[in-house]
Amino acid sequence: TLKLNSTSFLVNEKAPIMIITSPSTGINVSTFKIINFAGLGYDPEDGLVNETTLSWFSNITGLLGTGVQLNISLPMVIHTIKLNGTDSDGNTASDSIVVNVMQRRKLCQVGMSC
């Protein structure tokens, strides 16, 4: 006769991973230019994080929008853009990039195409 004994154990929930896929950090853009932001969240337990839990923020202007894509222009200043997300267990994570919004004339001076 085979007898099995087991004890219960707890596996810690894992936080999701947020990834901003576009644009690259450190990008220089001109004022009034529409910037295409894209990102996603991945959870080791659930797979892709529900896009309704993804939020985009600027350290200057606050909440920018929600979802996997966002197309907006930003005021002239250096912004830290953050993508926040929450998995089905309530665990949160974020990713961030820097976007430098400059006057068009300044972009030409730093060697960008005008």
Summary of the structure (lengths in Angstrom):
residues: 114
radius of gyration: 20.1
end to end distance: 81.6
largest distance: 84.2
contacts: 294
relative contact order: 0.27
helix: 8%
strand: 48%
